């Protein structure tokens, strides 16, 4: 091991240097008083020095003693296996061994430390590095300082423990909570260290975190009402409504435990340590461009998301929904409920009929594919046969040729009794009616059975009044009466 020049020589040494020959080097001076130099280096003492050499297994540090201090390289490498130190860097460590002129150092009181160092770590609270080697009743076995220690479940993490895989065969910093029977009974805690880190992080966050801040965090828990995100010492909640611009039924469809996410702070209450977060506000709101995309008359394809008594909601894109009112589903056919035509998950073609940008509402009309049956023209005055669709107190709905629906109001049914309509008009039975009115704006069709009876009576009378014997018709009833009066 190379020797090095001492720092800050004493007054006696300065006199010796002044009287020495010019060719005499500093190594010789160090050899002249080894006892004085080594008295200042004591076991378990905290020292600071400069890295002067980096080897494959050891890193050598000038700590101002006759010999350099040596730190195991594996103590200094990071989680990626890289060494974050180089020659010339300053470093702080503990003296864990002095033997045969060699000084061994440790930055975390690793297994290289002696039994005395372990007791000192217990008394002083200095963190020690430990390897979680197994799970046992009530906690985990942790290898620290060359001995097996016990870490209770409650002390392995901040809020309860995770799965065993999160800890087994991994190294963490622990604090020795109990040291008994000469090191045969050691209890360690990781939670104490995490709580200290958490307090430091909370103090830092209190200075920087405020509404509107963008911050990254890790999803710690996914629940039925949102997701909790660790912001580094404290957790915030993303409510379900703030996970995405579209309707979210399960938070796990958007985030999962362990995900790194970027969120926006909505509200901070340091008295209760409650922080509200938003994930959706870190991405573009699709409604910001909806005004340019969804214009009246445009035909689109969407997915049915929800059915209500009054209509169906259709997702046009994530975050943008429109609604088909029930009156715009049947193209003239009466629809009692949207489920007669649609189901959630159906892909439908729709046309935009209205856009309310202020309230973010889009009105749609269902584009119904024409039936294979050719369209049947319907005109006022036509006598047609339809099929009873449903019976209400105020009348009977009848499906007409071509698929459209008309209403036979109770007032247009001869001898109608409201309580007897369902008996007189069974669902699915045929019925002959006359078209009284067609409203082109609402597609409502009014029907009549009373006028049909009147027509039949007139036809029967004409047959009766016809003169079959001479081929000359009797004429109308008025003509017959006039002829009788003349006689």
Residue pairs with C-beta under 8 A, 6 or more apart in sequence:
1 60
1 67
1 68
1 102
2 52
2 53
2 68
3 27
3 30
3 66
3 67
4 26
4 52
4 62
4 68
5 26
5 27
5 30
6 13
6 26
6 29
6 30
6 37
6 64
7 64
8 64
9 17
9 29
10 36
13 29
13 33
16 29
16 32
17 29
20 29
30 37
30 66
34 66
37 65
37 66
38 65
38 66
38 98
40 64
40 65
41 47
41 63
41 65
41 95
41 98
41 103
42 95
43 95
43 96
43 97
43 98
43 114
43 116
43 117
44 94
44 95
44 96
44 116
44 117
44 120
45 94
45 95
46 92
46 93
46 94
46 95
47 63
47 64
47 69
47 92
47 93
47 94
47 95
47 105
48 63
48 90
48 91
48 92
48 93
49 61
49 62
49 63
49 64
49 69
49 90
49 91
49 93
50 61
50 62
50 88
50 89
50 90
50 91
51 59
51 60
51 61
51 62
51 85
51 86
51 87
51 88
51 89
51 90
51 91
52 60
52 61
52 62
52 68
52 87
53 59
53 60
53 68
53 87
54 60
54 73
54 83
54 85
54 86
54 87
55 73
56 73
57 72
57 73
58 70
58 71
58 72
58 73
59 70
59 71
59 72
59 73
59 76
59 83
59 85
60 68
60 69
60 70
60 71
61 68
61 69
61 70
61 71
61 91
61 93
61 105
62 68
62 69
63 69
63 103
63 105
65 103
66 101
67 101
67 102
67 103
68 103
69 93
69 95
69 103
69 104
69 105
70 102
70 103
70 104
70 105
71 91
71 93
71 104
71 105
71 106
71 107
72 106
72 110
72 112
73 83
75 106
75 107
75 108
75 110
75 129
76 83
76 84
76 85
76 107
77 83
77 84
78 84
85 91
91 107
92 107
93 105
93 106
93 107
94 105
94 106
94 107
94 109
94 113
94 117
94 126
95 103
95 104
95 105
96 104
96 105
96 106
96 109
96 112
96 113
96 114
96 117
97 103
97 104
97 112
97 114
98 104
104 112
106 112
106 113
108 127
108 128
108 129
108 173
109 117
109 118
109 121
109 126
109 127
109 128
109 129
109 145
110 128
110 129
110 145
111 129
111 143
111 144
111 145
111 146
113 121
113 128
113 145
115 145
115 182
115 183
117 145
118 128
118 144
118 145
118 147
118 176
118 179
118 183
118 186
119 179
119 183
120 126
121 127
121 128
121 145
121 176
122 176
122 178
122 179
125 175
127 173
127 174
127 175
127 193
128 144
128 145
128 173
128 174
128 175
128 176
128 188
129 144
129 171
129 172
129 173
129 174
130 142
130 143
130 144
130 149
130 151
130 171
130 172
130 173
130 174
130 188
131 142
131 143
131 144
131 169
131 170
131 171
132 140
132 141
132 142
132 151
132 167
132 168
132 169
132 170
132 171
132 172
133 141
133 142
133 143
133 148
133 168
133 169
134 140
134 141
134 168
135 141
135 164
135 168
136 150
138 150
138 152
138 153
139 150
139 151
139 152
139 153
139 155
139 156
140 150
140 151
140 153
140 156
140 164
140 167
140 168
141 148
141 149
141 150
141 151
142 148
142 149
142 150
142 151
142 174
142 188
143 149
144 174
144 176
144 186
144 188
145 183
147 183
147 184
147 186
148 186
149 174
149 176
149 186
149 187
149 188
150 186
150 187
150 188
151 174
151 187
151 188
151 189
151 190
152 187
152 189
153 160
153 161
154 161
154 191
155 177
155 188
155 189
155 190
155 191
155 192
156 167
156 190
156 191
157 190
157 191
157 194
158 191
158 194
158 195
158 198
161 167
172 190
173 190
173 193
174 188
174 189
174 190
174 193
175 188
175 189
175 190
175 192
175 193
176 186
176 187
176 188
177 187
177 188
177 189
177 192
178 185
178 186
178 187
179 185
179 186
180 186
197 233
198 233
198 234
199 233
200 233
201 232
201 233
201 234
202 233
202 234
202 273
204 233
205 231
205 232
205 233
205 234
206 270
209 215
209 231
209 265
209 268
209 275
210 265
210 268
211 265
211 266
211 267
211 268
212 264
212 265
213 264
213 265
214 262
214 263
214 264
214 265
214 282
215 231
215 262
215 263
215 265
216 260
216 261
216 262
216 263
217 229
217 230
217 231
217 232
217 236
217 260
217 261
217 263
217 277
218 229
218 230
218 258
218 259
218 260
218 261
219 227
219 228
219 229
219 230
219 255
219 256
219 257
219 258
219 259
219 260
219 261
220 228
220 229
220 230
220 235
220 257
221 227
221 228
221 257
222 228
222 251
222 252
222 255
222 256
222 257
223 251
224 251
225 239
225 240
225 251
226 237
226 238
226 239
226 240
226 242
226 243
226 251
227 237
227 238
227 243
227 251
227 254
227 255
227 279
228 235
228 236
228 237
228 238
229 235
229 236
229 237
229 238
229 261
229 263
229 277
231 275
234 273
234 275
235 275
236 263
236 265
236 274
236 275
236 276
236 277
237 274
237 275
237 276
237 277
238 251
238 255
238 263
238 277
238 278
238 279
239 276
240 248
240 251
241 248
242 266
242 276
242 277
242 278
242 279
242 280
242 281
243 251
243 254
243 255
243 279
243 280
244 254
244 279
244 280
244 318
244 319
245 280
245 283
245 285
245 286
245 287
245 318
245 319
246 315
246 318
246 319
246 320
246 321
247 305
247 321
248 254
254 279
255 261
255 279
261 279
262 279
262 282
263 277
263 278
263 279
263 282
264 277
264 278
264 279
264 281
264 282
265 275
265 276
265 277
266 276
266 277
266 278
266 281
267 274
267 275
267 276
268 274
268 275
268 276
269 275
285 319
286 317
286 318
286 319
286 320
287 319
287 320
287 360
290 320
290 357
290 360
290 362
291 355
291 357
294 300
294 316
294 320
294 322
294 352
294 355
294 362
295 352
295 355
296 352
296 353
296 354
296 355
297 351
297 352
298 351
298 352
299 349
299 350
299 351
299 352
299 367
300 316
300 349
300 350
300 351
300 352
301 347
301 348
301 349
301 350
302 314
302 315
302 316
302 322
302 347
302 348
302 350
302 364
303 314
303 315
303 345
303 346
303 347
303 348
304 312
304 313
304 314
304 342
304 343
304 344
304 345
304 346
304 347
304 348
305 313
305 314
305 315
305 321
305 344
306 312
306 313
306 344
307 313
307 337
307 338
307 339
307 342
307 343
307 344
308 338
309 326
309 337
310 325
310 326
311 323
311 324
311 325
311 326
311 328
311 329
311 338
312 323
312 324
312 329
312 338
312 342
313 321
313 322
313 323
314 321
314 322
314 323
314 324
314 348
314 350
314 364
315 321
316 322
316 362
320 362
321 362
322 350
322 352
322 361
322 362
322 363
322 364
323 361
323 362
323 363
323 364
324 338
324 348
324 350
324 364
324 365
324 366
325 363
326 335
326 337
326 338
327 442
328 353
328 363
328 364
328 365
328 366
329 335
329 338
329 341
329 342
329 366
329 368
330 341
330 368
330 405
331 368
331 403
331 404
331 443
332 403
332 404
332 405
332 443
332 445
333 399
333 403
333 404
333 405
334 389
334 390
334 397
334 405
335 341
336 390
341 366
342 348
342 366
348 366
348 367
349 366
349 367
350 364
350 365
350 366
350 367
351 364
351 365
351 367
352 362
352 363
352 364
353 363
353 364
353 365
354 361
354 362
354 363
355 361
355 362
355 363
356 362
356 363
371 403
373 402
373 403
375 402
376 400
376 401
376 402
378 384
378 400
378 401
378 402
378 404
378 435
378 438
378 445
379 435
379 438
380 435
380 436
380 437
380 438
381 434
381 435
382 434
382 435
383 432
383 433
383 434
383 452
383 455
384 400
384 401
384 432
384 433
384 434
384 435
385 401
385 430
385 431
385 432
385 433
386 398
386 399
386 400
386 401
386 406
386 430
386 431
386 433
386 447
387 398
387 399
387 428
387 429
387 430
387 431
388 396
388 397
388 398
388 399
388 425
388 426
388 427
388 428
388 429
388 430
388 431
389 397
389 398
389 399
389 405
389 427
390 396
390 397
390 427
391 397
391 421
391 422
391 425
391 427
393 410
393 418
393 421
394 409
394 410
395 407
395 408
395 409
395 410
395 412
395 413
395 421
396 407
396 408
396 413
396 421
396 425
396 431
397 405
397 406
397 407
397 408
398 405
398 406
398 407
398 408
398 431
398 433
398 447
399 405
400 406
400 445
404 443
404 445
405 445
406 433
406 435
406 444
406 445
406 446
406 447
407 444
407 445
407 446
407 447
408 431
408 433
408 447
408 448
408 449
409 446
409 447
410 416
410 418
410 421
412 436
412 446
412 447
412 448
412 449
412 450
412 451
413 421
413 449
413 450
414 449
414 450
414 453
425 431
431 449
432 449
432 452
433 447
433 448
433 449
433 452
434 447
434 448
434 449
434 451
434 452
434 455
435 445
435 446
435 447
436 446
436 447
436 448
436 451
437 444
437 445
437 446
438 444
438 445
438 446
439 445
461 477
465 473
465 474
465 475
465 476
465 477
465 480
466 473
466 474
467 473
467 474
474 480
